[in-house]
């Protein structure tokens, strides 16, 4: 996974330069995924979505979610720092 990472005002910011594939997982904190360019498939609980340029998904804490390849994309994923 080709990515840039920044820590800004208590947020972990990841800028990914391609689609990502992950197994189902959960976080203790909120996660925000914004597609800057291209598209990304995301599954939250039992619902599957295709995010396109400009779309944003908010994944609440303890929600099972996964990502799978849809198209080459540029996305931001933000989450509060883990304490």
N, C-alpha and C positions, 0 to 999 in steps of 0.2 A: 504494500500500500504506500503510495507516494503522498506524503502529507507535510504540511507546515503546522507548527504548534505555537500558540501564544497564550500567556496568562494575563488577562486584563480584568481588573476590578473583581477578582474572585471568580472569574469564569475561565474554564478551559476552552479554548477555541481551536478547532482543528479545521484546516482547509485541505480537503482531499482532492487530488487531481485525477481521480478516476472513480468509477463505481466501486462500491464495496460489497463484500459478501461476508455475512456473519451468521453464526448459529443463533438460535433463540437465547436471549439473555435479559437480565433485569439490572437496574441501577437503583441505588438508594436516593438518587437525585433526579430532577427534571432533566430531560435531554431535548434539544431543539435541533432539527435538521432542516437546512434551507438549501435548495438546489439553485445554484448560481447559473449553471449552464448544463444542458443535456437533460437526462432523466435518471431516476433511481426508484427501484421497487422496494417497498417497506411493508412489513407485516407487523401489526400491533394487535396483540391478543389474537382473535380469530379473523380479523379484517385485513385484507391486503389492498394496498394502494400503490399507484404509480405517480410519483412526484415528477413534475416537469419544471422547466425553467421558471423561477419565481415562486414556486410552491414551497410551503413550510409545513413541517410536521412537528407537533409537540407531543412528546412521550412522557407521561406522568410517572413519578416514582413507582417502582414495583410492578410496572406493566411489562409483560413479556413482549419482546419485539426482536425483529431480525431484519437484515438488509440482504437483498440479492440483486445481482447485475441485471440491468435493464438496457442501458446504453452508456457510452462514455459520458462522464459528467464531471462537473466541478461543484462540490458541495461544502457547506460549512456545518459542522456539528459543534454545538455549544452545550456545556454542562457546568454547574457550579463546582468549585473545587471540593474535593473530598476532605473532610476534617478528621 
